[in-house]
């Protein structure tokens, strides 16, 4: 066993100070000391001798030892050994049967040697211990020695000064230091551990309190290959008889493999959790920008310190999206950039929403063109130039401490849409192959959501373009009537519905105002709206009454395969100073008389167009110069969190104010009633009567 002796109890003998309280191995053995003179009589008798043999000193001193302690049949052997020792034949050692005072025989380990005083007189010193006690101690020592020497657990003993005095071979293998490299040194002097101060503090605490410390994880030195050792350490205070403290024992188990395996398993669980989280957090809507931000929020800070979601410009704007060129530079548009903390790397990133051109040598371009991940575990100065968009950005990345880089393609349906760009700075671990797999899985899931949002945006933009093309392109030249109007698509997902409005000049200075809402959304709703609007304009030109127009429109919509729409149709006659109105399931218009309070028109609601066979009714309201009529679709007043009556009351309250220019009134209503998360599109049309000019006056026929 590689070990050093235990230090003596109490002060250092080299200091010349007394040893203090007795104790230790000799006390355990109970070694008796007996001195015989040249004639074999007992002249000195120790208390241990009394304990071992049973005779007090008064009964033993002066008597022949052979007669007192040895049975007659063994007496000759003892006397011959005594004569040999006294004659200078050397020490004698053996197991010898001794007669106890109570008559029993005790086997005793004997050690005898000759002594001489200053007068030349000779004596025999006998040291004795019970053989059973000696054998027990020998077995314990042999067992302890073998256990310490051959234990796979690292074992050590530190003295009261917390310096190593015993080290076994297992500990040499664990910490890589020899016995000589340990002895006389403290833990911090021997082991290069980031937990050195904590271990020293724990050793002192165990030494002072006696409370053991069990299975504490301690980081050891980093071995070749960059793998940090991890140990499980337990500490115990060592005490001898009389509770004398002799130091601290330490047991050390190398748990490096288990630690790193558990760490890897935990990382695997975290990765699975991130992937599961991605299914819930990414692609919650069909909004392209929001989907990109959801992906960036997912990977920062759990996976990267800085992340960017870059989509190829040709994918967003190309006439036939669905493929990328195999080589050459690339133009990206950053949809989202996220940093875990304030860092110059954020400034180095491309501004969100702006296109940025990257040469073919840039790593992000290579990732997009090849469709393969690009991993730079340890970023060098040369790598920064291939990561950043410019030399200035490379300087910012260097200042940010970027040390590891990973780019993975955003691929969906066989097409590379862009790149998920990941960087680490404060996170000291470099990206590895496992990270490539995880990032690839996240990118693949997110890419499908991004592609869905991309196609949805394109369809929504097409529907919006169609919608705007089918709506009036400028104010109509109307007799005796000023109008203003607005159309806003749903804002949550750039949704386009079938809302429309129209102002149609008619014969005899009359004007038809129409506001309607085709149920549904997207291109189909916009196309249906175009058909219904065209039919309404055609019917209006025939000079039919509002109720008849709605009846004919109802038949038209019935023929459009499951289409349905609400509509309000009103005809203004400036010569009669009135509106004739019919309603097909639409929200009620608001009449604001000049100088009076606004009121919701109590019209016959009717049924939506497309129901078929429903009668509609004309109603007439006076409409003098300065009066206003407000027509709108349900997107202006319907919300998910307020009752419709409350919203209609709010609408009339907003109109109960001094007259404003019609354009300002449109803005007022939209700003107050239209939230940023409007879930439906809105069509708004406001008309105000004005007196006919002289050139407009003349004989007119009565309106039908």
Legacy VTK file of the C-alpha trace (Angstrom):
# vtk DataFile Version 3.0
C-alpha trace
ASCII
DATASET POLYDATA
POINTS 704 float
0.000 0.000 0.000
1.251 3.481 -0.879
0.973 5.286 2.422
2.707 7.367 5.008
2.549 6.768 8.742
-0.037 8.488 10.828
1.380 11.460 12.680
1.554 11.186 16.462
-1.289 12.625 18.448
-0.871 16.063 19.910
1.992 18.441 19.135
4.775 17.591 16.731
7.532 15.638 18.594
10.122 17.715 16.770
8.869 20.731 18.676
10.032 19.225 21.974
6.614 19.636 23.576
4.841 16.869 25.538
2.667 14.496 23.593
-0.496 15.225 25.570
-3.098 12.575 26.419
-2.177 8.876 25.979
-3.934 6.726 23.453
-3.503 4.861 20.260
-2.450 1.369 19.232
-0.539 0.555 22.445
-3.643 1.237 24.481
-5.651 -1.048 22.219
-3.075 -3.835 22.669
-2.764 -3.251 26.421
1.036 -3.945 26.352
2.337 -4.947 29.750
5.916 -4.153 30.853
7.790 -6.348 33.374
11.478 -6.025 34.456
13.388 -8.933 36.068
16.744 -8.727 37.816
19.601 -11.129 37.136
18.092 -13.705 39.504
14.731 -13.678 37.699
12.863 -11.763 40.389
10.317 -9.085 39.423
11.620 -5.608 40.134
9.259 -3.495 37.991
5.559 -4.154 37.297
3.312 -1.945 35.108
-0.430 -1.370 35.563
-0.956 -3.153 32.219
0.792 -6.180 33.694
-1.691 -6.188 36.528
-4.558 -6.005 33.980
-3.052 -8.818 31.877
-1.956 -11.236 34.626
-4.274 -10.294 37.507
-1.570 -9.704 40.147
-1.262 -6.254 41.705
2.246 -4.862 42.024
2.377 -5.618 45.763
1.895 -9.326 45.084
4.266 -9.479 42.121
7.314 -7.373 43.042
10.235 -9.368 44.519
8.885 -12.755 43.542
10.474 -15.066 40.964
8.609 -14.563 37.711
8.902 -18.238 36.738
7.188 -19.423 39.918
4.503 -16.682 39.824
3.505 -16.769 36.172
4.558 -20.078 34.617
3.214 -23.547 35.215
5.800 -26.083 36.286
5.739 -28.014 33.010
6.727 -24.814 31.069
9.095 -23.456 33.705
12.278 -25.052 32.352
11.680 -23.581 28.881
11.142 -20.124 30.293
14.277 -20.303 32.444
16.385 -21.421 29.480
15.096 -18.485 27.385
15.792 -16.156 30.325
19.344 -17.431 30.649
19.933 -17.003 26.906
18.715 -13.390 26.940
20.768 -12.518 30.033
23.830 -14.150 28.496
23.597 -11.803 25.514
22.011 -14.267 23.138
19.690 -11.569 21.758
16.025 -10.763 22.171
13.462 -13.505 22.516
9.977 -13.439 21.017
7.332 -16.119 21.174
3.802 -16.986 22.232
3.944 -18.345 25.760
1.256 -19.681 28.097
1.052 -17.663 31.317
-0.849 -18.534 34.471
-3.367 -15.874 35.455
-4.006 -15.158 39.123
-7.465 -16.688 38.809
-5.857 -19.936 37.675
-6.636 -19.899 33.998
-3.946 -19.984 31.310
-3.537 -16.979 29.005
-1.608 -17.146 25.712
0.614 -14.090 25.614
2.762 -12.553 22.896
6.179 -12.050 24.556
9.070 -9.825 23.544
12.100 -9.951 25.883
15.458 -8.217 25.731
18.393 -7.520 28.073
18.876 -4.173 29.831
21.953 -2.809 31.644
22.115 0.055 34.145
24.980 2.480 34.826
26.424 0.134 37.439
26.716 -2.695 34.980
23.876 -4.626 36.502
21.806 -6.676 34.021
18.039 -6.890 33.783
15.507 -8.512 31.482
12.674 -6.404 30.000
9.573 -8.306 29.020
6.803 -6.787 26.918
3.593 -8.816 26.735
0.149 -8.586 25.200
-2.792 -10.918 25.027
-2.362 -13.064 21.918
-6.102 -12.832 21.025
-5.916 -9.030 21.108
-2.749 -9.001 19.012
-4.235 -11.365 16.433
-7.420 -9.240 16.224
-5.396 -6.070 15.660
-3.219 -7.873 13.084
-6.284 -9.035 11.194
-7.791 -5.551 11.267
-4.562 -3.987 10.049
-4.123 -6.618 7.331
-7.694 -6.151 6.179
-7.420 -2.360 6.243
-4.115 -2.467 4.429
-5.443 -4.723 1.686
-8.649 -2.758 1.335
-6.826 0.538 1.073
-4.194 -0.828 -1.303
-6.563 -2.658 -3.644
-9.787 -0.655 -3.342
-11.060 0.819 -6.612
-12.132 3.813 -4.551
-9.559 6.530 -4.016
-8.713 6.799 -0.318
-6.657 9.392 1.523
-5.951 10.598 5.039
-5.160 14.227 5.796
-3.641 15.347 9.070
-5.070 18.089 11.325
-3.254 20.624 9.131
-5.216 19.152 6.194
-2.128 17.844 4.447
-2.015 14.418 2.828
-0.362 11.708 4.952
-1.799 8.608 3.241
-2.839 7.960 -0.363
-3.825 4.674 -1.980
-3.032 3.611 -5.574
-6.614 4.195 -6.719
-6.378 7.873 -5.823
-3.082 8.092 -7.708
-4.889 6.832 -10.793
-7.870 9.122 -10.291
-6.082 12.436 -9.885
-2.916 11.557 -11.811
-0.492 12.423 -8.985
1.971 10.060 -7.296
2.144 9.399 -3.572
5.141 11.700 -3.330
3.132 14.349 -5.167
0.489 14.192 -2.431
2.291 13.776 0.879
2.692 16.945 2.886
0.545 18.996 0.493
-2.991 20.373 0.699
-5.813 19.540 -1.716
-5.445 22.822 -3.586
-1.719 22.264 -3.958
-2.271 18.796 -5.419
-5.424 19.091 -7.534
-6.112 21.746 -10.167
-9.839 21.969 -9.512
-12.241 24.891 -9.895
-13.828 23.576 -6.687
-10.548 23.651 -4.725
-11.613 26.399 -2.314
-14.942 24.689 -1.650
-13.212 21.355 -0.907
-10.741 23.013 1.489
-13.636 24.677 3.283
-15.488 21.349 3.524
-12.387 19.622 4.950
-12.089 22.273 7.664
-15.770 22.002 8.479
-15.611 18.188 8.846
-12.445 18.447 10.968
-14.035 21.021 13.292
-17.581 19.663 13.583
-17.180 15.936 13.038
-20.167 15.914 10.709
-19.361 13.787 7.649
-19.845 15.074 4.115
-21.251 12.417 1.778
-21.168 12.053 -2.006
-20.385 15.614 -2.959
-19.644 16.194 -6.650
-16.270 17.825 -7.225
-14.838 18.952 -10.539
-11.348 17.692 -11.194
-8.727 18.748 -13.722
-9.372 18.741 -17.471
-7.760 15.763 -19.129
-6.236 15.680 -22.628
-9.064 15.976 -25.127
-10.802 18.670 -23.102
-12.911 16.381 -20.910
-13.339 17.619 -17.368
-13.142 15.034 -14.590
-15.928 14.796 -12.026
-15.555 12.992 -8.699
-17.891 11.977 -5.916
-16.151 12.795 -2.615
-17.023 11.849 0.955
-15.216 13.160 4.052
-15.053 11.750 7.628
-13.246 12.901 10.748
-10.764 10.361 12.164
-10.713 9.893 15.945
-8.722 7.530 18.181
-9.404 6.333 21.692
-10.286 9.180 23.972
-11.774 11.036 20.991
-8.367 12.258 19.905
-8.694 13.811 16.449
-5.989 12.691 14.051
-7.291 14.129 10.776
-9.804 13.621 7.995
-10.346 10.584 5.774
-11.471 11.115 2.199
-12.990 8.660 -0.269
-13.073 9.606 -3.942
-15.000 7.868 -6.750
-14.428 8.830 -10.362
-17.912 9.488 -11.774
-16.734 11.252 -14.911
-18.357 8.771 -17.279
-21.621 8.708 -15.351
-21.640 12.496 -15.066
-21.132 13.070 -18.774
-23.599 10.303 -19.637
-26.205 11.908 -17.363
-25.381 15.286 -18.855
-25.791 13.885 -22.362
-29.089 12.280 -21.365
-30.280 15.576 -19.897
-29.274 17.363 -23.087
-31.155 14.764 -25.107
-34.239 15.321 -22.959
-33.889 19.079 -23.395
-33.562 18.632 -27.151
-36.690 16.511 -27.265
-38.459 19.132 -25.182
-37.310 21.861 -27.593
-38.584 19.836 -30.560
-41.897 19.238 -28.803
-42.023 22.925 -27.906
-41.433 23.815 -31.542
-44.593 21.954 -32.531
-46.608 24.182 -30.198
-44.812 27.524 -30.495
-43.803 27.786 -34.163
-46.427 28.253 -36.851
-49.290 29.285 -34.591
-50.549 31.609 -37.327
-50.167 32.027 -41.067
-48.289 35.279 -40.573
-44.837 34.947 -42.162
-43.041 37.483 -39.961
-44.611 36.182 -36.764
-43.641 32.605 -37.659
-40.009 33.676 -38.151
-40.006 35.468 -34.779
-41.481 32.382 -33.113
-38.563 30.308 -34.426
-35.982 32.844 -33.227
-37.646 33.034 -29.795
-37.554 29.245 -29.553
-33.793 28.834 -30.044
-32.630 31.845 -27.973
-31.261 31.562 -25.320
-31.756 27.801 -24.859
-29.781 26.843 -27.955
-27.911 29.925 -29.167
-26.977 33.405 -27.975
-27.862 35.056 -31.289
-30.223 33.765 -33.984
-31.397 35.113 -37.321
-34.053 33.783 -39.671
-33.020 34.766 -43.209
-35.246 33.996 -46.202
-34.063 34.175 -49.814
-35.413 37.244 -51.545
-36.150 35.243 -54.696
-38.453 33.036 -52.641
-40.409 36.028 -51.379
-40.591 38.036 -54.595
-39.900 35.638 -57.461
-42.686 35.194 -59.990
-42.509 31.397 -59.711
-41.177 30.558 -56.236
-40.093 27.001 -55.764
-36.393 26.744 -56.557
-33.037 28.436 -56.059
-29.989 28.676 -58.243
-27.152 26.291 -57.467
-24.344 28.842 -57.267
-23.479 32.507 -57.143
-24.321 35.202 -54.615
-27.620 35.320 -52.782
-29.904 38.058 -51.535
-31.480 37.387 -48.158
-34.106 39.224 -46.182
-33.920 38.903 -42.408
-37.388 38.183 -41.059
-36.305 37.926 -37.417
-33.178 38.553 -35.326
-33.005 37.627 -31.637
-30.195 38.047 -29.071
-30.208 36.720 -25.519
-28.647 39.954 -24.227
-27.382 43.312 -25.490
-24.419 42.542 -27.757
-22.559 44.066 -30.712
-23.509 40.913 -32.631
-27.049 42.266 -32.846
-25.737 45.351 -34.613
-23.805 43.115 -37.007
-26.993 41.337 -38.072
-28.948 42.387 -41.150
-31.742 44.882 -40.419
-35.065 43.069 -40.265
-37.108 43.483 -43.423
-34.271 44.811 -45.573
-32.608 42.758 -48.335
-28.870 42.031 -47.961
-26.572 40.600 -50.618
-24.037 37.888 -49.667
-21.284 36.673 -51.942
-20.860 33.046 -52.945
-17.959 32.657 -50.481
-20.141 33.544 -47.475
-21.125 30.612 -45.284
-24.813 31.530 -45.224
-24.815 31.536 -49.046
-23.128 28.137 -49.144
-25.734 26.756 -46.757
-28.603 28.059 -48.898
-27.085 26.999 -52.231
-26.038 23.497 -51.154
-28.954 22.823 -48.828
-26.511 21.434 -46.245
-25.659 22.628 -42.714
-22.485 24.631 -42.177
-20.759 24.031 -38.819
-17.797 26.034 -37.536
-17.134 24.640 -34.055
-14.330 27.095 -33.278
-14.551 30.392 -35.154
-11.265 31.927 -36.322
-10.507 35.399 -37.610
-10.805 34.131 -41.157
-14.168 32.544 -40.387
-15.587 35.864 -39.143
-14.990 37.397 -42.573
-17.042 34.578 -44.130
-19.826 34.849 -41.561
-20.350 38.624 -41.444
-21.936 40.644 -44.237
-19.120 43.242 -44.174
-15.723 43.983 -42.567
-17.464 46.295 -40.107
-19.861 43.524 -39.122
-16.908 41.139 -38.697
-15.348 43.579 -36.197
-18.610 43.684 -34.261
-18.786 39.881 -34.163
-15.226 39.773 -32.844
-16.127 42.302 -30.133
-19.150 40.188 -29.225
-16.910 37.163 -28.634
-18.504 34.884 -31.224
-16.663 31.567 -30.917
-18.979 29.029 -32.582
-21.279 29.210 -35.623
-23.964 27.041 -37.167
-26.172 27.606 -40.209
-28.902 25.147 -41.214
-31.126 25.371 -44.299
-34.832 26.097 -44.041
-36.067 23.437 -46.446
-39.717 22.657 -47.154
-41.218 20.520 -49.898
-37.820 20.056 -51.507
-37.079 23.787 -51.722
-34.532 25.769 -49.668
-36.386 28.842 -48.439
-33.559 30.387 -46.449
-31.237 29.782 -43.503
-31.454 29.611 -39.718
-28.272 31.373 -38.576
-27.001 30.570 -35.032
-24.061 31.971 -33.026
-22.659 31.387 -29.543
-20.660 33.831 -27.444
-21.394 33.635 -23.704
-22.437 30.016 -24.051
-18.963 28.501 -23.767
-19.825 25.186 -25.425
-19.153 24.996 -29.154
-21.824 23.707 -31.497
-21.364 19.996 -32.178
-22.830 17.298 -34.410
-25.712 16.719 -32.019
-26.533 20.423 -32.248
-26.536 20.140 -36.036
-29.155 17.385 -35.833
-31.320 19.333 -33.403
-31.077 22.587 -35.357
-31.862 20.697 -38.555
-34.982 19.179 -37.001
-36.149 22.571 -35.729
-35.423 24.210 -39.075
-37.325 21.497 -40.967
-40.399 21.904 -38.777
-40.250 25.689 -38.919
-39.630 25.711 -42.680
-42.970 24.016 -43.343
-44.732 26.650 -41.237
-42.770 29.423 -42.992
-43.607 27.977 -46.392
-47.290 27.756 -45.483
-47.198 31.375 -44.322
-45.339 32.380 -47.488
-47.921 30.792 -49.772
-50.730 32.193 -47.681
-49.223 35.671 -47.915
-48.969 35.377 -51.673
-52.583 34.258 -51.945
-53.684 37.005 -49.588
-51.748 39.579 -51.584
-53.341 38.295 -54.780
-56.791 38.422 -53.206
-56.139 41.918 -51.871
-54.970 43.054 -55.296
-58.108 41.595 -56.839
-60.241 43.163 -54.142
-58.756 46.621 -54.637
-59.027 46.277 -58.406
-62.730 45.518 -58.150
-63.468 48.403 -55.783
-63.911 52.012 -56.962
-60.603 53.654 -57.908
-61.560 57.240 -57.270
-64.459 59.439 -56.136
-67.400 59.445 -58.533
-68.848 62.708 -59.879
-72.185 62.749 -58.058
-75.019 65.259 -58.129
-75.859 66.818 -54.778
-73.828 64.296 -52.802
-70.286 64.143 -51.392
-68.876 60.749 -50.462
-65.757 59.342 -48.739
-64.863 55.701 -48.310
-62.293 53.312 -46.910
-61.437 49.632 -47.290
-59.163 47.815 -44.806
-58.324 44.086 -44.957
-58.176 42.021 -41.795
-54.892 42.770 -40.053
-54.256 39.538 -38.170
-53.108 37.508 -41.176
-53.420 39.997 -44.072
-56.813 38.348 -44.626
-58.985 39.528 -47.472
-62.734 39.100 -47.392
-65.595 39.936 -49.696
-66.480 43.420 -48.397
-67.242 46.040 -51.019
-68.784 49.455 -51.514
-69.885 51.473 -54.503
-71.271 54.893 -55.417
-73.106 54.756 -58.756
-74.348 57.863 -60.608
-77.902 57.322 -61.950
-80.208 59.176 -64.250
-82.049 62.255 -63.051
-79.194 63.309 -60.704
-79.783 60.356 -58.450
-77.037 58.279 -56.798
-77.039 54.647 -55.701
-74.910 53.762 -52.684
-74.098 50.106 -52.067
-72.203 48.406 -49.238
-72.048 44.619 -49.025
-70.177 41.702 -47.518
-69.724 38.349 -49.264
-69.293 35.666 -46.642
-65.895 33.913 -46.607
-62.428 35.180 -47.392
-59.588 34.861 -49.820
-59.602 34.882 -53.592
-62.933 33.062 -53.845
-64.687 35.676 -51.718
-63.043 38.492 -53.666
-64.075 36.936 -56.992
-67.658 36.429 -55.799
-67.703 40.007 -54.579
-66.652 41.151 -58.059
-69.540 39.274 -59.625
-72.096 40.620 -57.146
-70.775 44.193 -57.491
-70.939 44.001 -61.273
-74.497 42.703 -61.112
-75.464 45.486 -58.691
-74.039 48.182 -60.991
-75.897 46.685 -63.945
-79.203 46.533 -62.077
-78.698 50.038 -60.710
-78.408 51.363 -64.258
-81.892 50.053 -65.027
-83.423 52.523 -62.616
-85.035 49.847 -60.454
-86.126 50.446 -56.874
-83.791 49.236 -54.063
-86.079 46.335 -53.147
-86.242 45.119 -56.743
-82.462 45.411 -57.106
-81.940 43.257 -54.001
-84.487 40.720 -55.276
-82.574 40.365 -58.547
-79.241 40.211 -56.709
-80.650 37.453 -54.494
-81.402 35.367 -57.591
-77.902 36.059 -58.944
-76.194 34.973 -55.714
-78.330 31.819 -55.515
-76.769 30.775 -58.826
-73.188 31.257 -57.534
-72.854 27.884 -55.766
-73.290 28.273 -52.022
-72.414 31.966 -52.027
-74.111 34.307 -49.591
-73.829 38.020 -48.918
-75.355 40.833 -46.909
-76.062 44.135 -48.598
-77.654 47.527 -48.085
-78.750 49.415 -51.200
-79.777 53.097 -51.030
-80.794 55.567 -53.750
-80.514 59.306 -53.102
-82.755 61.729 -54.978
-81.570 65.303 -54.419
-84.788 66.721 -55.870
-86.975 64.852 -53.407
-84.422 65.296 -50.578
-84.668 61.670 -49.516
-83.085 58.231 -49.561
-84.940 55.062 -50.501
-83.239 52.107 -48.791
-83.591 48.324 -48.757
-81.633 45.950 -46.554
-80.564 42.312 -47.028
-79.364 41.139 -43.629
-76.817 43.957 -43.255
-75.918 46.093 -40.188
-78.191 49.160 -39.991
-76.963 52.445 -41.536
-76.595 55.557 -39.349
-78.431 58.759 -40.288
-76.851 61.960 -38.941
-79.201 64.914 -39.586
-77.567 68.321 -39.947
-77.623 69.871 -36.499
-79.208 66.760 -34.975
-78.136 63.595 -33.195
-77.193 60.396 -35.044
-79.601 57.461 -35.093
-79.511 53.882 -36.320
-82.099 53.419 -39.066
-84.818 50.998 -38.021
-85.045 49.158 -41.324
-86.570 45.851 -42.172
-83.539 43.591 -41.849
-84.444 41.149 -44.582
-82.416 38.022 -45.269
-78.935 37.727 -46.778
-78.596 37.454 -50.514
-78.425 33.837 -51.618
-81.160 32.556 -49.321
-83.642 32.791 -52.187
-87.365 33.643 -52.340
-87.206 36.379 -49.672
-89.102 39.642 -50.145
-87.305 42.934 -49.559
-88.952 46.228 -48.624
-88.267 49.832 -49.627
-88.130 52.417 -46.880
-87.709 56.164 -47.379
-86.015 58.653 -45.086
-85.760 62.424 -45.524
-82.237 63.566 -46.322
-81.660 67.310 -46.344
-78.551 69.282 -47.207
-75.855 68.666 -44.570
-77.319 65.305 -43.542
-74.905 62.333 -43.456
-75.527 58.648 -44.078
-72.953 56.132 -42.779
-72.847 52.678 -44.398
-70.390 50.027 -43.173
-69.710 46.311 -42.941
-69.752 44.243 -39.757
-65.943 44.320 -39.415
-66.247 47.878 -38.095
-68.526 47.073 -35.175
-68.177 43.369 -34.400
-65.485 42.162 -31.952
-64.953 38.988 -29.957
-65.030 40.684 -26.569
-67.901 43.231 -26.777
-71.610 42.958 -27.378
-72.827 44.306 -30.740
-75.221 46.737 -29.048
-72.310 48.277 -27.126
-70.336 48.681 -30.328
-73.260 50.254 -32.197
-73.747 52.678 -29.318
-70.058 53.586 -29.560
-70.449 54.201 -33.283
-73.358 56.614 -32.816
-71.540 58.335 -29.958
-68.530 58.995 -32.214
-70.822 60.530 -34.831
-72.494 62.797 -32.277
-70.104 65.722 -32.784
-69.790 68.859 -34.884
-69.506 68.148 -38.573
-66.024 67.238 -39.873
-64.718 66.730 -43.391
-65.843 63.292 -44.547
-62.278 62.013 -44.881
-61.582 62.939 -41.264
-64.796 61.228 -40.193
-63.660 58.017 -41.912
-60.330 58.174 -40.118
-62.016 58.937 -36.804
-64.267 55.877 -37.006
-61.523 53.510 -38.129
-59.053 54.720 -35.492
-61.591 54.412 -32.689
-63.356 51.197 -33.687
-60.740 49.277 -35.622
-58.178 47.487 -33.421
-54.706 46.400 -34.512
-55.872 42.781 -34.366
-59.012 43.254 -36.456
-60.169 39.792 -37.468
-62.396 40.901 -40.351
-62.073 43.349 -43.237
-63.987 46.626 -43.245
-65.755 48.663 -45.913
-66.913 52.141 -44.894
-68.894 54.643 -47.002
-70.077 58.056 -45.767
-72.292 60.364 -47.832
-73.268 63.980 -47.136
-75.980 65.875 -49.025
-75.155 69.247 -50.541
-77.448 71.661 -52.392
-77.634 71.213 -56.153
-75.820 73.917 -58.056
-77.790 76.078 -60.444
-76.495 74.284 -63.482
-77.836 71.029 -62.020
-81.372 72.399 -61.652
-84.060 71.645 -64.248
-87.258 69.657 -64.781
-86.838 66.081 -63.532
-89.053 63.083 -63.792
-90.246 61.361 -60.715
-88.125 58.475 -59.563
-89.633 55.025 -59.754
LINES 1 705
704 0 1 2 3 4 5 6 7 8 9 10 11 12 13 14 15 16 17 18 19 20 21 22 23 24 25 26 27 28 29 30 31 32 33 34 35 36 37 38 39 40 41 42 43 44 45 46 47 48 49 50 51 52 53 54 55 56 57 58 59 60 61 62 63 64 65 66 67 68 69 70 71 72 73 74 75 76 77 78 79 80 81 82 83 84 85 86 87 88 89 90 91 92 93 94 95 96 97 98 99 100 101 102 103 104 105 106 107 108 109 110 111 112 113 114 115 116 117 118 119 120 121 122 123 124 125 126 127 128 129 130 131 132 133 134 135 136 137 138 139 140 141 142 143 144 145 146 147 148 149 150 151 152 153 154 155 156 157 158 159 160 161 162 163 164 165 166 167 168 169 170 171 172 173 174 175 176 177 178 179 180 181 182 183 184 185 186 187 188 189 190 191 192 193 194 195 196 197 198 199 200 201 202 203 204 205 206 207 208 209 210 211 212 213 214 215 216 217 218 219 220 221 222 223 224 225 226 227 228 229 230 231 232 233 234 235 236 237 238 239 240 241 242 243 244 245 246 247 248 249 250 251 252 253 254 255 256 257 258 259 260 261 262 263 264 265 266 267 268 269 270 271 272 273 274 275 276 277 278 279 280 281 282 283 284 285 286 287 288 289 290 291 292 293 294 295 296 297 298 299 300 301 302 303 304 305 306 307 308 309 310 311 312 313 314 315 316 317 318 319 320 321 322 323 324 325 326 327 328 329 330 331 332 333 334 335 336 337 338 339 340 341 342 343 344 345 346 347 348 349 350 351 352 353 354 355 356 357 358 359 360 361 362 363 364 365 366 367 368 369 370 371 372 373 374 375 376 377 378 379 380 381 382 383 384 385 386 387 388 389 390 391 392 393 394 395 396 397 398 399 400 401 402 403 404 405 406 407 408 409 410 411 412 413 414 415 416 417 418 419 420 421 422 423 424 425 426 427 428 429 430 431 432 433 434 435 436 437 438 439 440 441 442 443 444 445 446 447 448 449 450 451 452 453 454 455 456 457 458 459 460 461 462 463 464 465 466 467 468 469 470 471 472 473 474 475 476 477 478 479 480 481 482 483 484 485 486 487 488 489 490 491 492 493 494 495 496 497 498 499 500 501 502 503 504 505 506 507 508 509 510 511 512 513 514 515 516 517 518 519 520 521 522 523 524 525 526 527 528 529 530 531 532 533 534 535 536 537 538 539 540 541 542 543 544 545 546 547 548 549 550 551 552 553 554 555 556 557 558 559 560 561 562 563 564 565 566 567 568 569 570 571 572 573 574 575 576 577 578 579 580 581 582 583 584 585 586 587 588 589 590 591 592 593 594 595 596 597 598 599 600 601 602 603 604 605 606 607 608 609 610 611 612 613 614 615 616 617 618 619 620 621 622 623 624 625 626 627 628 629 630 631 632 633 634 635 636 637 638 639 640 641 642 643 644 645 646 647 648 649 650 651 652 653 654 655 656 657 658 659 660 661 662 663 664 665 666 667 668 669 670 671 672 673 674 675 676 677 678 679 680 681 682 683 684 685 686 687 688 689 690 691 692 693 694 695 696 697 698 699 700 701 702 703
